[in-house]
Amino acid sequence: MAAYHAARTLVDAGLAAQVTLLEKMPRPARKVMITGKGRCNFTNVKDWNEFSAHVRSKANFVKSAFYNLPSQAVVDWFEGFGMPTVVERGDRAFPASHHASDVVDTLVAACHSLGVKIVTEAEVASIEPGFTVTLTDGREWKCARLIVATGGLSYPTTGSTGDGLRWAEALGHRIVPTFPSLTALVPRGYKLTEDKDLHIDRSTPLSELGQSLCGVQLKNIQLSLSIEGTETDSEFGDIDFTDGGLEGPVGFQLSRKAVKALVNGSRVSLVLDLKPGVDLTELTVRVKELWAEIEKDPRSRHVREKERCRILLGKLMPWDLIPGFTATHPEIITLERRGRADTKVWVNLVSIAKALKAWQFEIVGYVGYERAVVTAGGVSTDDFVAKTMESRVVPGLYLCGEVLDIDADTGGYNLQLAFSTGALAGLNAAKSLPSVD
Ligand SMILES: Cc1cc2nc3c(=O)[nH]c(=O)nc-3n(C[C@H](O)[C@H](O)[C@H](O)COP(=O)(O)OP(=O)(O)OC[C@H]3O[C@@H](n4cnc5c(N)ncnc54)[C@H](O)[C@@H]3O)c2cc1C
């Protein structure tokens, strides 16, 4: 988007678009290919007031960029290049084909239409003010204006390995400490780990508990985040238990604050409310009614207490959640020894209701950049001009996208920020050339 807008500005000024895009991977925009589970939620069409509430860092800094290329303009831009789009629940925009490759193809075609040269397998090793750009294979490029759009540190296999952060720092820019965001949170006992490191690699094997929960998807739940025992946030929606830990839209939503708190040494826990629509008193009544129905049912006559409990839980939660729920809530069943061979099993209905309303997960770590959707932190926006994206430290240098200290929630916001800041950087990098004035 940055290359396109630089070229657009030059062409509109009657000049040839001498814009070259250096991409280290064999093909450009590998990360975009995996966005939105391969469907690419390329923007969110909320207006700025609502959109900005989803920007987790430096919303004020990106405001000018957003107004220069708002999300509706991004939708129109893709439509204008022949890519039909659809807007789904939550104002999230996708290519109508639901193929992320259409977004990549459109970006590439748009660049080619203006004569942008895209050079792949061109890994930049270093940049010198002036500018000289040296590739790892020794090739050199000279340019009057330089835009760095190298992304953050997450999903390094797509090419985003944080190189731009290192160059910016070497050139005298401040770096806001980075950490993974929109990532899985790991509950205590979920993985076979000694809990020494906060970063628990996604490939770390699951424990028995992790195995019993992995694959469970929960809809319409309430998830609350507590830091040092105080609830800070609460979100309604869906979560997934995966091989990484607890994630999904609501898990992701809380992950930024949770990871930051863990990194700062705070105690972090999540409280899962499986029945947010009813309060504890109503739920307790409901649980007791269901239990009475099961006891009355003639088919229950020869069923043991523990199995009856399972039948009860099956009426209150997805079946695949029951093993994890019972393993983490031993208090729901009490054994009363009445004699040598006589043990009475009690099903504690009040405890079940309480556990349904407040399932506690102590969080011991998080999945790192290997599978985090975005990088929080980055090159400090204080060293850049919001209206142009130009560096205050190195004139002629522009930064855009995730390499900067900007990040947002899931829902198309991150790509929109990359597109908006990219477009503004491209426009101003070209506009500032003496030949354009
Ligand atoms: C699994 C996943 C799903 C996501 N889904 C969505 C979604 O649906 N909607 C949304 O809005 N956001 C989503 N995101 C976030 C979004 O993809 C990023 O925020 C966005 O791609 C950032 O754009 P960028 O241009 O700043 O950086 P990137 O997309 O990371 O691009 C940086 C590019 O720079 C290249 N590069 C890096 N270093 C060098 C070098 N030294 N030399 C040459 N080239 C280099 C890289 O190869 C890469 O192509 C998702 C992210 C992930 C990981």
The ligand as an SDF file (V2000), in Angstrom:
LIG
                    3D

 53 58  0  0  0  0  0  0  0  0999 V2000
   -2.1650  -15.6040   11.7930 C   0  0  0  0  0  0  0  0  0  0  0  0
   -2.4400  -14.1330   11.6380 C   0  0  0  0  0  0  0  0  0  0  0  0
   -3.7100  -13.7260   11.2850 C   0  0  0  0  0  0  0  0  0  0  0  0
   -3.9950  -12.3560   11.1550 C   0  0  0  0  0  0  0  0  0  0  0  0
   -5.2410  -11.9950   10.7580 N   0  0  0  0  0  0  0  0  0  0  0  0
   -5.5210  -10.6820   10.5780 C   0  0  0  0  0  0  0  0  0  0  0  0
   -6.7840  -10.2740   10.0560 C   0  0  0  0  0  0  0  0  0  0  0  0
   -7.6330  -11.0960    9.6590 O   0  0  0  0  0  0  0  0  0  0  0  0
   -7.0220   -8.9360    9.9660 N   0  0  0  0  0  0  0  0  0  0  0  0
   -6.0920   -7.9910   10.3290 C   0  0  0  0  0  0  0  0  0  0  0  0
   -6.3820   -6.8170   10.2320 O   0  0  0  0  0  0  0  0  0  0  0  0
   -4.8740   -8.3540   10.7630 N   0  0  0  0  0  0  0  0  0  0  0  0
   -4.5590   -9.6700   10.8950 C   0  0  0  0  0  0  0  0  0  0  0  0
   -3.3030  -10.0300   11.3040 N   0  0  0  0  0  0  0  0  0  0  0  0
   -2.2960   -8.9770   11.5930 C   0  0  0  0  0  0  0  0  0  0  0  0
   -1.7450   -8.3960   10.2670 C   0  0  0  0  0  0  0  0  0  0  0  0
   -1.4390   -9.4440    9.3810 O   0  0  0  0  0  0  0  0  0  0  0  0
   -0.4980   -7.5510   10.5100 C   0  0  0  0  0  0  0  0  0  0  0  0
   -0.7640   -6.5950   11.4920 O   0  0  0  0  0  0  0  0  0  0  0  0
   -0.0770   -6.8620    9.2100 C   0  0  0  0  0  0  0  0  0  0  0  0
    0.2400   -7.8260    8.2250 O   0  0  0  0  0  0  0  0  0  0  0  0
    1.1150   -5.9400    9.4260 C   0  0  0  0  0  0  0  0  0  0  0  0
    1.4790   -5.4360    8.1840 O   0  0  0  0  0  0  0  0  0  0  0  0
    2.9610   -4.8630    7.8990 P   0  0  0  0  0  0  0  0  0  0  0  0
    2.9710   -4.5070    6.4490 O   0  0  0  0  0  0  0  0  0  0  0  0
    3.2990   -3.8330    8.8820 O   0  0  0  0  0  0  0  0  0  0  0  0
    3.9350   -6.0770    8.1450 O   0  0  0  0  0  0  0  0  0  0  0  0
    3.9790   -7.5690    7.5680 P   0  0  0  0  0  0  0  0  0  0  0  0
    2.6620   -7.9660    7.0050 O   0  0  0  0  0  0  0  0  0  0  0  0
    4.5740   -8.3700    8.6400 O   0  0  0  0  0  0  0  0  0  0  0  0
    4.9470   -7.4540    6.3240 O   0  0  0  0  0  0  0  0  0  0  0  0
    6.3270   -7.1940    6.4750 C   0  0  0  0  0  0  0  0  0  0  0  0
    7.0310   -7.6200    5.2090 C   0  0  0  0  0  0  0  0  0  0  0  0
    8.3780   -7.1800    5.2630 O   0  0  0  0  0  0  0  0  0  0  0  0
    9.2150   -8.2170    4.7910 C   0  0  0  0  0  0  0  0  0  0  0  0
   10.5440   -8.0760    5.4000 N   0  0  0  0  0  0  0  0  0  0  0  0
   10.8570   -8.1680    6.7290 C   0  0  0  0  0  0  0  0  0  0  0  0
   12.1600   -7.9950    6.9120 N   0  0  0  0  0  0  0  0  0  0  0  0
   12.7160   -7.7770    5.6860 C   0  0  0  0  0  0  0  0  0  0  0  0
   14.0270   -7.5410    5.2070 C   0  0  0  0  0  0  0  0  0  0  0  0
   15.0640   -7.5290    6.0510 N   0  0  0  0  0  0  0  0  0  0  0  0
   14.2240   -7.3640    3.8980 N   0  0  0  0  0  0  0  0  0  0  0  0
   13.1870   -7.3990    3.0300 C   0  0  0  0  0  0  0  0  0  0  0  0
   11.9040   -7.6460    3.4070 N   0  0  0  0  0  0  0  0  0  0  0  0
   11.6760   -7.8260    4.7200 C   0  0  0  0  0  0  0  0  0  0  0  0
    8.5370   -9.4860    5.2590 C   0  0  0  0  0  0  0  0  0  0  0  0
    8.9610  -10.6090    4.5210 O   0  0  0  0  0  0  0  0  0  0  0  0
    7.0780   -9.1360    5.0450 C   0  0  0  0  0  0  0  0  0  0  0  0
    6.6140   -9.4850    3.7770 O   0  0  0  0  0  0  0  0  0  0  0  0
   -2.9810  -11.3900   11.4040 C   0  0  0  0  0  0  0  0  0  0  0  0
   -1.6950  -11.8100   11.7270 C   0  0  0  0  0  0  0  0  0  0  0  0
   -1.4180  -13.1570   11.8320 C   0  0  0  0  0  0  0  0  0  0  0  0
   -0.0190  -13.5900   12.1650 C   0  0  0  0  0  0  0  0  0  0  0  0
  1  2  1  0
  2  3  1  0
  2 52  2  0
  3  4  2  0
  4  5  1  0
  4 50  1  0
  5  6  2  0
  6  7  1  0
  6 13  1  0
  7  8  2  0
  7  9  1  0
  9 10  1  0
 10 11  2  0
 10 12  1  0
 12 13  2  0
 13 14  1  0
 14 15  1  0
 14 50  1  0
 15 16  1  0
 16 17  1  0
 16 18  1  0
 18 19  1  0
 18 20  1  0
 20 21  1  0
 20 22  1  0
 22 23  1  0
 23 24  1  0
 24 25  2  0
 24 26  1  0
 24 27  1  0
 27 28  1  0
 28 29  2  0
 28 30  1  0
 28 31  1  0
 31 32  1  0
 32 33  1  0
 33 34  1  0
 33 48  1  0
 34 35  1  0
 35 36  1  0
 35 46  1  0
 36 37  1  0
 36 45  1  0
 37 38  2  0
 38 39  1  0
 39 40  1  0
 39 45  2  0
 40 41  1  0
 40 42  2  0
 42 43  1  0
 43 44  2  0
 44 45  1  0
 46 47  1  0
 46 48  1  0
 48 49  1  0
 50 51  2  0
 51 52  1  0
 52 53  1  0
M  END
$$$$
